[in-house]
Amino acid sequence: MSDLSNSYLGRAEAAQFIGVDKCTLSRWFSEGVGPPRIKVGRRVLYLKTSIEEWLRSKEVSPSRDANPL
């Protein structure tokens, strides 16, 4: 059985992992655009694999019609 404590990140750790401020994570959640989270009591936790999946969902490929530099 895996150790779940290594799978979850606190708000500060999740923000650092993504490269944004922790206030940005809170704002994204209220806007419905951020990664999924879990709230346990007062503690907000992010499953690391869910963050990675959310980041992958934001990937875009360059358009063939894009103007070259």
mmCIF file as Biopython writes it, N, C-alpha, C and O atoms, coordinates in Angstrom:
data_model
#
loop_
_atom_site.group_PDB
_atom_site.id
_atom_site.type_symbol
_atom_site.label_atom_id
_atom_site.label_alt_id
_atom_site.label_comp_id
_atom_site.label_asym_id
_atom_site.label_entity_id
_atom_site.label_seq_id
_atom_site.pdbx_PDB_ins_code
_atom_site.Cartn_x
_atom_site.Cartn_y
_atom_site.Cartn_z
_atom_site.occupancy
_atom_site.B_iso_or_equiv
_atom_site.auth_seq_id
_atom_site.auth_asym_id
_atom_site.pdbx_PDB_model_num
ATOM 1   N N  . MET A ? 1  ? 0.842   -1.183 0.000   1.0 0.0 1  A 1 
ATOM 2   C CA . MET A ? 1  ? 0.000   0.000  0.000   1.0 0.0 1  A 1 
ATOM 3   C C  . MET A ? 1  ? 0.884   1.241  0.000   1.0 0.0 1  A 1 
ATOM 4   O O  . MET A ? 1  ? 1.872   1.300  0.732   1.0 0.0 1  A 1 
ATOM 5   N N  . SER A ? 2  ? 0.530   2.243  -0.825  1.0 0.0 2  A 1 
ATOM 6   C CA . SER A ? 2  ? 1.343   3.452  -0.936  1.0 0.0 2  A 1 
ATOM 7   C C  . SER A ? 2  ? 1.090   4.383  0.238   1.0 0.0 2  A 1 
ATOM 8   O O  . SER A ? 2  ? 0.050   4.314  0.894   1.0 0.0 2  A 1 
ATOM 9   N N  . ASP A ? 3  ? 2.040   5.237  0.487   1.0 0.0 3  A 1 
ATOM 10  C CA . ASP A ? 3  ? 1.930   6.210  1.568   1.0 0.0 3  A 1 
ATOM 11  C C  . ASP A ? 3  ? 1.207   7.447  1.042   1.0 0.0 3  A 1 
ATOM 12  O O  . ASP A ? 3  ? 1.780   8.210  0.264   1.0 0.0 3  A 1 
ATOM 13  N N  . LEU A ? 4  ? -0.028  7.652  1.450   1.0 0.0 4  A 1 
ATOM 14  C CA . LEU A ? 4  ? -0.837  8.763  0.950   1.0 0.0 4  A 1 
ATOM 15  C C  . LEU A ? 4  ? -0.278  10.119 1.335   1.0 0.0 4  A 1 
ATOM 16  O O  . LEU A ? 4  ? -0.511  11.105 0.635   1.0 0.0 4  A 1 
ATOM 17  N N  . SER A ? 5  ? 0.457   10.184 2.439   1.0 0.0 5  A 1 
ATOM 18  C CA . SER A ? 5  ? 0.978   11.481 2.860   1.0 0.0 5  A 1 
ATOM 19  C C  . SER A ? 5  ? 1.963   12.052 1.845   1.0 0.0 5  A 1 
ATOM 20  O O  . SER A ? 5  ? 2.157   13.267 1.803   1.0 0.0 5  A 1 
ATOM 21  N N  . ASN A ? 6  ? 2.585   11.212 1.033   1.0 0.0 6  A 1 
ATOM 22  C CA . ASN A ? 6  ? 3.500   11.687 -0.009  1.0 0.0 6  A 1 
ATOM 23  C C  . ASN A ? 6  ? 2.755   12.060 -1.286  1.0 0.0 6  A 1 
ATOM 24  O O  . ASN A ? 6  ? 3.339   12.663 -2.186  1.0 0.0 6  A 1 
ATOM 25  N N  . SER A ? 7  ? 1.474   11.710 -1.375  1.0 0.0 7  A 1 
ATOM 26  C CA . SER A ? 7  ? 0.688   11.965 -2.572  1.0 0.0 7  A 1 
ATOM 27  C C  . SER A ? 7  ? -0.003  13.323 -2.540  1.0 0.0 7  A 1 
ATOM 28  O O  . SER A ? 7  ? -0.379  13.849 -3.587  1.0 0.0 7  A 1 
ATOM 29  N N  . TYR A ? 8  ? -0.172  13.892 -1.359  1.0 0.0 8  A 1 
ATOM 30  C CA . TYR A ? 8  ? -0.899  15.146 -1.201  1.0 0.0 8  A 1 
ATOM 31  C C  . TYR A ? 8  ? 0.047   16.295 -0.891  1.0 0.0 8  A 1 
ATOM 32  O O  . TYR A ? 8  ? 1.039   16.137 -0.180  1.0 0.0 8  A 1 
ATOM 33  N N  . LEU A ? 9  ? -0.285  17.451 -1.442  1.0 0.0 9  A 1 
ATOM 34  C CA . LEU A ? 9  ? 0.478   18.669 -1.186  1.0 0.0 9  A 1 
ATOM 35  C C  . LEU A ? 9  ? -0.418  19.687 -0.508  1.0 0.0 9  A 1 
ATOM 36  O O  . LEU A ? 9  ? -1.601  19.794 -0.829  1.0 0.0 9  A 1 
ATOM 37  N N  . GLY A ? 10 ? 0.143   20.431 0.427   1.0 0.0 10 A 1 
ATOM 38  C CA . GLY A ? 10 ? -0.578  21.548 1.025   1.0 0.0 10 A 1 
ATOM 39  C C  . GLY A ? 10 ? -0.671  22.680 0.010   1.0 0.0 10 A 1 
ATOM 40  O O  . GLY A ? 10 ? -0.083  22.598 -1.069  1.0 0.0 10 A 1 
ATOM 41  N N  . ARG A ? 11 ? -1.395  23.717 0.344   1.0 0.0 11 A 1 
ATOM 42  C CA . ARG A ? 11 ? -1.594  24.837 -0.587  1.0 0.0 11 A 1 
ATOM 43  C C  . ARG A ? 11 ? -0.275  25.470 -1.011  1.0 0.0 11 A 1 
ATOM 44  O O  . ARG A ? 11 ? -0.068  25.724 -2.197  1.0 0.0 11 A 1 
ATOM 45  N N  . ALA A ? 12 ? 0.617   25.729 -0.060  1.0 0.0 12 A 1 
ATOM 46  C CA . ALA A ? 12 ? 1.900   26.364 -0.395  1.0 0.0 12 A 1 
ATOM 47  C C  . ALA A ? 12 ? 2.742   25.460 -1.290  1.0 0.0 12 A 1 
ATOM 48  O O  . ALA A ? 12 ? 3.358   25.930 -2.246  1.0 0.0 12 A 1 
ATOM 49  N N  . GLU A ? 13 ? 2.769   24.165 -0.982  1.0 0.0 13 A 1 
ATOM 50  C CA . GLU A ? 13 ? 3.554   23.223 -1.780  1.0 0.0 13 A 1 
ATOM 51  C C  . GLU A ? 13 ? 2.964   23.066 -3.186  1.0 0.0 13 A 1 
ATOM 52  O O  . GLU A ? 13 ? 3.702   22.969 -4.167  1.0 0.0 13 A 1 
ATOM 53  N N  . ALA A ? 14 ? 1.641   23.042 -3.275  1.0 0.0 14 A 1 
ATOM 54  C CA . ALA A ? 14 ? 0.975   22.932 -4.577  1.0 0.0 14 A 1 
ATOM 55  C C  . ALA A ? 14 ? 1.249   24.176 -5.420  1.0 0.0 14 A 1 
ATOM 56  O O  . ALA A ? 14 ? 1.519   24.075 -6.617  1.0 0.0 14 A 1 
ATOM 57  N N  . ALA A ? 15 ? 1.180   25.337 -4.796  1.0 0.0 15 A 1 
ATOM 58  C CA . ALA A ? 15 ? 1.454   26.582 -5.514  1.0 0.0 15 A 1 
ATOM 59  C C  . ALA A ? 15 ? 2.891   26.602 -6.031  1.0 0.0 15 A 1 
ATOM 60  O O  . ALA A ? 15 ? 3.144   26.999 -7.169  1.0 0.0 15 A 1 
ATOM 61  N N  . GLN A ? 16 ? 3.814   26.176 -5.200  1.0 0.0 16 A 1 
ATOM 62  C CA . GLN A ? 16 ? 5.218   26.124 -5.609  1.0 0.0 16 A 1 
ATOM 63  C C  . GLN A ? 16 ? 5.411   25.117 -6.742  1.0 0.0 16 A 1 
ATOM 64  O O  . GLN A ? 16 ? 6.161   25.381 -7.682  1.0 0.0 16 A 1 
ATOM 65  N N  . PHE A ? 17 ? 4.746   23.975 -6.663  1.0 0.0 17 A 1 
ATOM 66  C CA . PHE A ? 17 ? 4.833   22.942 -7.696  1.0 0.0 17 A 1 
ATOM 67  C C  . PHE A ? 17 ? 4.374   23.486 -9.051  1.0 0.0 17 A 1 
ATOM 68  O O  . PHE A ? 17 ? 4.986   23.200 -10.081 1.0 0.0 17 A 1 
ATOM 69  N N  . ILE A ? 18 ? 3.292   24.272 -9.043  1.0 0.0 18 A 1 
ATOM 70  C CA . ILE A ? 18 ? 2.741   24.842 -10.274 1.0 0.0 18 A 1 
ATOM 71  C C  . ILE A ? 18 ? 3.521   26.086 -10.701 1.0 0.0 18 A 1 
ATOM 72  O O  . ILE A ? 18 ? 3.633   26.377 -11.892 1.0 0.0 18 A 1 
ATOM 73  N N  . GLY A ? 19 ? 4.058   26.816 -9.721  1.0 0.0 19 A 1 
ATOM 74  C CA . GLY A ? 19 ? 4.797   28.039 -10.021 1.0 0.0 19 A 1 
ATOM 75  C C  . GLY A ? 19 ? 3.948   29.292 -9.924  1.0 0.0 19 A 1 
ATOM 76  O O  . GLY A ? 19 ? 4.178   30.269 -10.637 1.0 0.0 19 A 1 
ATOM 77  N N  . VAL A ? 20 ? 2.954   29.255 -9.026  1.0 0.0 20 A 1 
ATOM 78  C CA . VAL A ? 20 ? 2.099   30.419 -8.802  1.0 0.0 20 A 1 
ATOM 79  C C  . VAL A ? 20 ? 2.034   30.708 -7.308  1.0 0.0 20 A 1 
ATOM 80  O O  . VAL A ? 20 ? 2.502   29.915 -6.491  1.0 0.0 20 A 1 
ATOM 81  N N  . ASP A ? 21 ? 1.453   31.841 -6.964  1.0 0.0 21 A 1 
ATOM 82  C CA . ASP A ? 21 ? 1.253   32.200 -5.565  1.0 0.0 21 A 1 
ATOM 83  C C  . ASP A ? 21 ? 0.082   31.398 -5.001  1.0 0.0 21 A 1 
ATOM 84  O O  . ASP A ? 21 ? -0.836  31.042 -5.740  1.0 0.0 21 A 1 
ATOM 85  N N  . LYS A ? 22 ? 0.106   31.111 -3.705  1.0 0.0 22 A 1 
ATOM 86  C CA . LYS A ? 22 ? -0.999  30.338 -3.118  1.0 0.0 22 A 1 
ATOM 87  C C  . LYS A ? 22 ? -2.325  31.091 -3.164  1.0 0.0 22 A 1 
ATOM 88  O O  . LYS A ? 22 ? -3.385  30.465 -3.163  1.0 0.0 22 A 1 
ATOM 89  N N  . CYS A ? 23 ? -2.287  32.421 -3.205  1.0 0.0 23 A 1 
ATOM 90  C CA . CYS A ? 23 ? -3.527  33.199 -3.369  1.0 0.0 23 A 1 
ATOM 91  C C  . CYS A ? 23 ? -4.130  32.969 -4.752  1.0 0.0 23 A 1 
ATOM 92  O O  . CYS A ? 23 ? -5.349  33.010 -4.921  1.0 0.0 23 A 1 
ATOM 93  N N  . THR A ? 24 ? -3.273  32.729 -5.734  1.0 0.0 24 A 1 
ATOM 94  C CA . THR A ? 24 ? -3.744  32.430 -7.086  1.0 0.0 24 A 1 
ATOM 95  C C  . THR A ? 24 ? -4.531  31.128 -7.090  1.0 0.0 24 A 1 
ATOM 96  O O  . THR A ? 24 ? -5.568  31.031 -7.746  1.0 0.0 24 A 1 
ATOM 97  N N  . LEU A ? 25 ? -4.043  30.125 -6.361  1.0 0.0 25 A 1 
ATOM 98  C CA . LEU A ? 25 ? -4.768  28.858 -6.257  1.0 0.0 25 A 1 
ATOM 99  C C  . LEU A ? 25 ? -6.157  29.071 -5.659  1.0 0.0 25 A 1 
ATOM 100 O O  . LEU A ? 25 ? -7.134  28.497 -6.140  1.0 0.0 25 A 1 
ATOM 101 N N  . SER A ? 26 ? -6.248  29.879 -4.633  1.0 0.0 26 A 1 
ATOM 102 C CA . SER A ? 26 ? -7.544  30.161 -4.008  1.0 0.0 26 A 1 
ATOM 103 C C  . SER A ? 26 ? -8.474  30.880 -4.979  1.0 0.0 26 A 1 
ATOM 104 O O  . SER A ? 26 ? -9.660  30.563 -5.062  1.0 0.0 26 A 1 
ATOM 105 N N  . ARG A ? 27 ? -7.927  31.850 -5.714  1.0 0.0 27 A 1 
ATOM 106 C CA . ARG A ? 27 ? -8.735  32.590 -6.688  1.0 0.0 27 A 1 
ATOM 107 C C  . ARG A ? 27 ? -9.199  31.664 -7.800  1.0 0.0 27 A 1 
ATOM 108 O O  . ARG A ? 27 ? -10.366 31.697 -8.190  1.0 0.0 27 A 1 
ATOM 109 N N  . TRP A ? 28 ? -8.289  30.832 -8.317  1.0 0.0 28 A 1 
ATOM 110 C CA . TRP A ? 28 ? -8.662  29.877 -9.366  1.0 0.0 28 A 1 
ATOM 111 C C  . TRP A ? 28 ? -9.791  28.972 -8.896  1.0 0.0 28 A 1 
ATOM 112 O O  . TRP A ? 28 ? -10.722 28.693 -9.651  1.0 0.0 28 A 1 
ATOM 113 N N  . PHE A ? 29 ? -9.712  28.513 -7.649  1.0 0.0 29 A 1 
ATOM 114 C CA . PHE A ? 29 ? -10.760 27.629 -7.128  1.0 0.0 29 A 1 
ATOM 115 C C  . PHE A ? 29 ? -12.102 28.351 -7.104  1.0 0.0 29 A 1 
ATOM 116 O O  . PHE A ? 29 ? -13.121 27.786 -7.502  1.0 0.0 29 A 1 
ATOM 117 N N  . SER A ? 30 ? -12.104 29.597 -6.639  1.0 0.0 30 A 1 
ATOM 118 C CA . SER A ? 30 ? -13.364 30.346 -6.572  1.0 0.0 30 A 1 
ATOM 119 C C  . SER A ? 30 ? -13.913 30.645 -7.962  1.0 0.0 30 A 1 
ATOM 120 O O  . SER A ? 30 ? -15.121 30.806 -8.130  1.0 0.0 30 A 1 
ATOM 121 N N  . GLU A ? 31 ? -13.029 30.721 -8.962  1.0 0.0 31 A 1 
ATOM 122 C CA . GLU A ? 31 ? -13.451 30.957 -10.345 1.0 0.0 31 A 1 
ATOM 123 C C  . GLU A ? 31 ? -13.782 29.650 -11.074 1.0 0.0 31 A 1 
ATOM 124 O O  . GLU A ? 31 ? -14.287 29.667 -12.196 1.0 0.0 31 A 1 
ATOM 125 N N  . GLY A ? 32 ? -13.496 28.537 -10.433 1.0 0.0 32 A 1 
ATOM 126 C CA . GLY A ? 32 ? -13.780 27.236 -11.030 1.0 0.0 32 A 1 
ATOM 127 C C  . GLY A ? 32 ? -12.822 26.819 -12.134 1.0 0.0 32 A 1 
ATOM 128 O O  . GLY A ? 32 ? -13.184 26.027 -13.004 1.0 0.0 32 A 1 
ATOM 129 N N  . VAL A ? 33 ? -11.601 27.346 -12.105 1.0 0.0 33 A 1 
ATOM 130 C CA . VAL A ? 33 ? -10.649 27.039 -13.170 1.0 0.0 33 A 1 
ATOM 131 C C  . VAL A ? 33 ? -9.382  26.337 -12.692 1.0 0.0 33 A 1 
ATOM 132 O O  . VAL A ? 33 ? -8.561  25.932 -13.514 1.0 0.0 33 A 1 
ATOM 133 N N  . GLY A ? 34 ? -9.211  26.189 -11.409 1.0 0.0 34 A 1 
ATOM 134 C CA . GLY A ? 34 ? -7.983  25.614 -10.876 1.0 0.0 34 A 1 
ATOM 135 C C  . GLY A ? 34 ? -8.011  24.102 -10.775 1.0 0.0 34 A 1 
ATOM 136 O O  . GLY A ? 34 ? -8.998  23.459 -11.134 1.0 0.0 34 A 1 
ATOM 137 N N  . PRO A ? 35 ? -6.913  23.542 -10.280 1.0 0.0 35 A 1 
ATOM 138 C CA . PRO A ? 35 ? -6.860  22.090 -10.089 1.0 0.0 35 A 1 
ATOM 139 C C  . PRO A ? 35 ? -7.808  21.654 -8.977  1.0 0.0 35 A 1 
ATOM 140 O O  . PRO A ? 35 ? -8.120  22.443 -8.085  1.0 0.0 35 A 1 
ATOM 141 N N  . PRO A ? 36 ? -8.269  20.404 -9.021  1.0 0.0 36 A 1 
ATOM 142 C CA . PRO A ? 36 ? -9.153  19.926 -7.962  1.0 0.0 36 A 1 
ATOM 143 C C  . PRO A ? 36 ? -8.431  19.888 -6.619  1.0 0.0 36 A 1 
ATOM 144 O O  . PRO A ? 36 ? -7.215  19.711 -6.550  1.0 0.0 36 A 1 
ATOM 145 N N  . ARG A ? 37 ? -9.203  20.058 -5.569  1.0 0.0 37 A 1 
ATOM 146 C CA . ARG A ? 37 ? -8.615  20.040 -4.224  1.0 0.0 37 A 1 
ATOM 147 C C  . ARG A ? 37 ? -9.542  19.323 -3.264  1.0 0.0 37 A 1 
ATOM 148 O O  . ARG A ? 37 ? -10.701 19.041 -3.568  1.0 0.0 37 A 1 
ATOM 149 N N  . ILE A ? 38 ? -8.996  19.038 -2.100  1.0 0.0 38 A 1 
ATOM 150 C CA . ILE A ? 38 ? -9.732  18.377 -1.030  1.0 0.0 38 A 1 
ATOM 151 C C  . ILE A ? 38 ? -9.599  19.265 0.203   1.0 0.0 38 A 1 
ATOM 152 O O  . ILE A ? 38 ? -8.515  19.770 0.494   1.0 0.0 38 A 1 
ATOM 153 N N  . LYS A ? 39 ? -10.675 19.448 0.908   1.0 0.0 39 A 1 
ATOM 154 C CA . LYS A ? 39 ? -10.607 20.213 2.149   1.0 0.0 39 A 1 
ATOM 155 C C  . LYS A ? 39 ? -10.914 19.272 3.300   1.0 0.0 39 A 1 
ATOM 156 O O  . LYS A ? 39 ? -11.974 18.646 3.345   1.0 0.0 39 A 1 
ATOM 157 N N  . VAL A ? 40 ? -9.969  19.181 4.231   1.0 0.0 40 A 1 
ATOM 158 C CA . VAL A ? 40 ? -10.117 18.348 5.417   1.0 0.0 40 A 1 
ATOM 159 C C  . VAL A ? 40 ? -10.042 19.284 6.611   1.0 0.0 40 A 1 
ATOM 160 O O  . VAL A ? 40 ? -8.967  19.743 6.995   1.0 0.0 40 A 1 
ATOM 161 N N  . GLY A ? 41 ? -11.202 19.557 7.189   1.0 0.0 41 A 1 
ATOM 162 C CA . GLY A ? 41 ? -11.241 20.561 8.253   1.0 0.0 41 A 1 
ATOM 163 C C  . GLY A ? 41 ? -10.883 21.908 7.654   1.0 0.0 41 A 1 
ATOM 164 O O  . GLY A ? 41 ? -11.528 22.374 6.716   1.0 0.0 41 A 1 
ATOM 165 N N  . ARG A ? 42 ? -9.855  22.525 8.199   1.0 0.0 42 A 1 
ATOM 166 C CA . ARG A ? 42 ? -9.383  23.807 7.678   1.0 0.0 42 A 1 
ATOM 167 C C  . ARG A ? 42 ? -8.264  23.638 6.658   1.0 0.0 42 A 1 
ATOM 168 O O  . ARG A ? 42 ? -7.847  24.603 6.018   1.0 0.0 42 A 1 
ATOM 169 N N  . ARG A ? 43 ? -7.790  22.427 6.512   1.0 0.0 43 A 1 
ATOM 170 C CA . ARG A ? 43 ? -6.634  22.154 5.648   1.0 0.0 43 A 1 
ATOM 171 C C  . ARG A ? 43 ? -7.065  21.885 4.210   1.0 0.0 43 A 1 
ATOM 172 O O  . ARG A ? 43 ? -7.975  21.095 3.961   1.0 0.0 43 A 1 
ATOM 173 N N  . VAL A ? 44 ? -6.402  22.549 3.271   1.0 0.0 44 A 1 
ATOM 174 C CA . VAL A ? 44 ? -6.643  22.342 1.843   1.0 0.0 44 A 1 
ATOM 175 C C  . VAL A ? 44 ? -5.502  21.492 1.303   1.0 0.0 44 A 1 
ATOM 176 O O  . VAL A ? 44 ? -4.328  21.807 1.497   1.0 0.0 44 A 1 
ATOM 177 N N  . LEU A ? 45 ? -5.866  20.405 0.623   1.0 0.0 45 A 1 
ATOM 178 C CA . LEU A ? 45 ? -4.874  19.480 0.075   1.0 0.0 45 A 1 
ATOM 179 C C  . LEU A ? 45 ? -5.107  19.282 -1.411  1.0 0.0 45 A 1 
ATOM 180 O O  . LEU A ? 45 ? -6.241  19.322 -1.888  1.0 0.0 45 A 1 
ATOM 181 N N  . TYR A ? 46 ? -4.024  19.070 -2.131  1.0 0.0 46 A 1 
ATOM 182 C CA . TYR A ? 46 ? -4.061  18.807 -3.563  1.0 0.0 46 A 1 
ATOM 183 C C  . TYR A ? 46 ? -3.362  17.479 -3.820  1.0 0.0 46 A 1 
ATOM 184 O O  . TYR A ? 46 ? -2.230  17.272 -3.382  1.0 0.0 46 A 1 
ATOM 185 N N  . LEU A ? 47 ? -4.033  16.587 -4.526  1.0 0.0 47 A 1 
ATOM 186 C CA . LEU A ? 47 ? -3.427  15.318 -4.915  1.0 0.0 47 A 1 
ATOM 187 C C  . LEU A ? 47 ? -2.457  15.623 -6.053  1.0 0.0 47 A 1 
ATOM 188 O O  . LEU A ? 47 ? -2.848  16.195 -7.070  1.0 0.0 47 A 1 
ATOM 189 N N  . LYS A ? 48 ? -1.204  15.244 -5.881  1.0 0.0 48 A 1 
ATOM 190 C CA . LYS A ? 48 ? -0.171  15.595 -6.854  1.0 0.0 48 A 1 
ATOM 191 C C  . LYS A ? 48 ? -0.521  15.090 -8.252  1.0 0.0 48 A 1 
ATOM 192 O O  . LYS A ? 48 ? -0.315  15.810 -9.229  1.0 0.0 48 A 1 
ATOM 193 N N  . THR A ? 49 ? -1.040  13.883 -8.368  1.0 0.0 49 A 1 
ATOM 194 C CA . THR A ? 49 ? -1.388  13.355 -9.689  1.0 0.0 49 A 1 
ATOM 195 C C  . THR A ? 49 ? -2.536  14.148 -10.312 1.0 0.0 49 A 1 
ATOM 196 O O  . THR A ? 49 ? -2.593  14.281 -11.534 1.0 0.0 49 A 1 
ATOM 197 N N  . SER A ? 50 ? -3.448  14.675 -9.499  1.0 0.0 50 A 1 
ATOM 198 C CA . SER A ? 50 ? -4.539  15.505 -10.024 1.0 0.0 50 A 1 
ATOM 199 C C  . SER A ? 50 ? -4.006  16.828 -10.562 1.0 0.0 50 A 1 
ATOM 200 O O  . SER A ? 50 ? -4.495  17.328 -11.575 1.0 0.0 50 A 1 
ATOM 201 N N  . ILE A ? 51 ? -3.012  17.393 -9.892  1.0 0.0 51 A 1 
ATOM 202 C CA . ILE A ? 51 ? -2.385  18.623 -10.384 1.0 0.0 51 A 1 
ATOM 203 C C  . ILE A ? 51 ? -1.721  18.347 -11.729 1.0 0.0 51 A 1 
ATOM 204 O O  . ILE A ? 51 ? -1.855  19.129 -12.670 1.0 0.0 51 A 1 
ATOM 205 N N  . GLU A ? 52 ? -1.010  17.236 -11.808 1.0 0.0 52 A 1 
ATOM 206 C CA . GLU A ? 52 ? -0.325  16.883 -13.055 1.0 0.0 52 A 1 
ATOM 207 C C  . GLU A ? 52 ? -1.336  16.677 -14.197 1.0 0.0 52 A 1 
ATOM 208 O O  . GLU A ? 52 ? -1.101  17.118 -15.322 1.0 0.0 52 A 1 
ATOM 209 N N  . GLU A ? 53 ? -2.443  16.016 -13.906 1.0 0.0 53 A 1 
ATOM 210 C CA . GLU A ? 53 ? -3.492  15.822 -14.918 1.0 0.0 53 A 1 
ATOM 211 C C  . GLU A ? 53 ? -4.092  17.159 -15.335 1.0 0.0 53 A 1 
ATOM 212 O O  . GLU A ? 53 ? -4.336  17.386 -16.520 1.0 0.0 53 A 1 
ATOM 213 N N  . TRP A ? 54 ? -4.329  18.039 -14.375 1.0 0.0 54 A 1 
ATOM 214 C CA . TRP A ? 54 ? -4.880  19.357 -14.666 1.0 0.0 54 A 1 
ATOM 215 C C  . TRP A ? 54 ? -3.921  20.153 -15.550 1.0 0.0 54 A 1 
ATOM 216 O O  . TRP A ? 54 ? -4.346  20.810 -16.500 1.0 0.0 54 A 1 
ATOM 217 N N  . LEU A ? 55 ? -2.628  20.090 -15.236 1.0 0.0 55 A 1 
ATOM 218 C CA . LEU A ? 55 ? -1.637  20.782 -16.054 1.0 0.0 55 A 1 
ATOM 219 C C  . LEU A ? 55 ? -1.626  20.222 -17.482 1.0 0.0 55 A 1 
ATOM 220 O O  . LEU A ? 55 ? -1.562  20.984 -18.446 1.0 0.0 55 A 1 
ATOM 221 N N  . ARG A ? 56 ? -1.687  18.895 -17.616 1.0 0.0 56 A 1 
ATOM 222 C CA . ARG A ? 56 ? -1.720  18.275 -18.951 1.0 0.0 56 A 1 
ATOM 223 C C  . ARG A ? 56 ? -2.948  18.742 -19.735 1.0 0.0 56 A 1 
ATOM 224 O O  . ARG A ? 56 ? -2.879  18.922 -20.951 1.0 0.0 56 A 1 
ATOM 225 N N  . SER A ? 57 ? -4.058  18.935 -19.045 1.0 0.0 57 A 1 
ATOM 226 C CA . SER A ? 57 ? -5.282  19.375 -19.732 1.0 0.0 57 A 1 
ATOM 227 C C  . SER A ? 57 ? -5.145  20.801 -20.269 1.0 0.0 57 A 1 
ATOM 228 O O  . SER A ? 57 ? -5.930  21.215 -21.122 1.0 0.0 57 A 1 
ATOM 229 N N  . LYS A ? 58 ? -4.175  21.544 -19.788 1.0 0.0 58 A 1 
ATOM 230 C CA . LYS A ? 58 ? -3.956  22.928 -20.218 1.0 0.0 58 A 1 
ATOM 231 C C  . LYS A ? 58 ? -2.963  23.023 -21.378 1.0 0.0 58 A 1 
ATOM 232 O O  . LYS A ? 58 ? -2.743  24.110 -21.911 1.0 0.0 58 A 1 
ATOM 233 N N  . GLU A ? 59 ? -2.361  21.897 -21.774 1.0 0.0 59 A 1 
ATOM 234 C CA . GLU A ? 59 ? -1.392  21.920 -22.868 1.0 0.0 59 A 1 
ATOM 235 C C  . GLU A ? 59 ? -2.070  22.299 -24.180 1.0 0.0 59 A 1 
ATOM 236 O O  . GLU A ? 59 ? -3.202  21.901 -24.453 1.0 0.0 59 A 1 
ATOM 237 N N  . VAL A ? 60 ? -1.359  23.065 -24.969 1.0 0.0 60 A 1 
ATOM 238 C CA . VAL A ? 60 ? -1.835  23.420 -26.303 1.0 0.0 60 A 1 
ATOM 239 C C  . VAL A ? 60 ? -0.718  23.139 -27.296 1.0 0.0 60 A 1 
ATOM 240 O O  . VAL A ? 60 ? 0.463   23.251 -26.968 1.0 0.0 60 A 1 
ATOM 241 N N  . SER A ? 61 ? -1.099  22.777 -28.498 1.0 0.0 61 A 1 
ATOM 242 C CA . SER A ? 61 ? -0.135  22.568 -29.568 1.0 0.0 61 A 1 
ATOM 243 C C  . SER A ? 61 ? -0.122  23.800 -30.455 1.0 0.0 61 A 1 
ATOM 244 O O  . SER A ? 61 ? -1.136  24.485 -30.586 1.0 0.0 61 A 1 
ATOM 245 N N  . PRO A ? 62 ? 1.014   24.081 -31.060 1.0 0.0 62 A 1 
ATOM 246 C CA . PRO A ? 62 ? 1.060   25.242 -31.946 1.0 0.0 62 A 1 
ATOM 247 C C  . PRO A ? 62 ? 0.152   25.016 -33.156 1.0 0.0 62 A 1 
ATOM 248 O O  . PRO A ? 62 ? 0.042   23.901 -33.665 1.0 0.0 62 A 1 
ATOM 249 N N  . SER A ? 63 ? -0.471  26.055 -33.589 1.0 0.0 63 A 1 
ATOM 250 C CA . SER A ? 63 ? -1.351  25.998 -34.750 1.0 0.0 63 A 1 
ATOM 251 C C  . SER A ? 63 ? -0.523  26.031 -36.026 1.0 0.0 63 A 1 
ATOM 252 O O  . SER A ? 63 ? 0.494   26.721 -36.094 1.0 0.0 63 A 1 
ATOM 253 N N  . ARG A ? 64 ? -0.958  25.287 -37.034 1.0 0.0 64 A 1 
ATOM 254 C CA . ARG A ? 64 ? -0.260  25.321 -38.328 1.0 0.0 64 A 1 
ATOM 255 C C  . ARG A ? 64 ? -0.418  26.688 -38.977 1.0 0.0 64 A 1 
ATOM 256 O O  . ARG A ? 64 ? 0.383   27.070 -39.829 1.0 0.0 64 A 1 
ATOM 257 N N  . ASP A ? 65 ? -1.442  27.418 -38.579 1.0 0.0 65 A 1 
ATOM 258 C CA . ASP A ? 65 ? -1.708  28.723 -39.165 1.0 0.0 65 A 1 
ATOM 259 C C  . ASP A ? 65 ? -0.975  29.856 -38.433 1.0 0.0 65 A 1 
ATOM 260 O O  . ASP A ? 65 ? -1.055  31.019 -38.830 1.0 0.0 65 A 1 
ATOM 261 N N  . ALA A ? 66 ? -0.273  29.503 -37.377 1.0 0.0 66 A 1 
ATOM 262 C CA . ALA A ? 66 ? 0.422   30.545 -36.593 1.0 0.0 66 A 1 
ATOM 263 C C  . ALA A ? 66 ? 1.510   31.177 -37.445 1.0 0.0 66 A 1 
ATOM 264 O O  . ALA A ? 66 ? 2.173   30.510 -38.239 1.0 0.0 66 A 1 
ATOM 265 N N  . ASN A ? 67 ? 1.675   32.469 -37.259 1.0 0.0 67 A 1 
ATOM 266 C CA . ASN A ? 67 ? 2.707   33.196 -37.998 1.0 0.0 67 A 1 
ATOM 267 C C  . ASN A ? 67 ? 4.073   32.842 -37.452 1.0 0.0 67 A 1 
ATOM 268 O O  . ASN A ? 67 ? 4.279   32.897 -36.239 1.0 0.0 67 A 1 
ATOM 269 N N  . PRO A ? 68 ? 5.032   32.474 -38.327 1.0 0.0 68 A 1 
ATOM 270 C CA . PRO A ? 68 ? 6.393   32.195 -37.837 1.0 0.0 68 A 1 
ATOM 271 C C  . PRO A ? 68 ? 7.056   33.481 -37.369 1.0 0.0 68 A 1 
ATOM 272 O O  . PRO A ? 68 ? 6.725   34.569 -37.841 1.0 0.0 68 A 1 
ATOM 273 N N  . LEU A ? 69 ? 7.980   33.350 -36.451 1.0 0.0 69 A 1 
ATOM 274 C CA . LEU A ? 69 ? 8.693   34.535 -35.938 1.0 0.0 69 A 1 
ATOM 275 C C  . LEU A ? 69 ? 9.664   35.006 -36.910 1.0 0.0 69 A 1 
ATOM 276 O O  . LEU A ? 69 ? 10.359  35.991 -36.661 1.0 0.0 69 A 1 
#
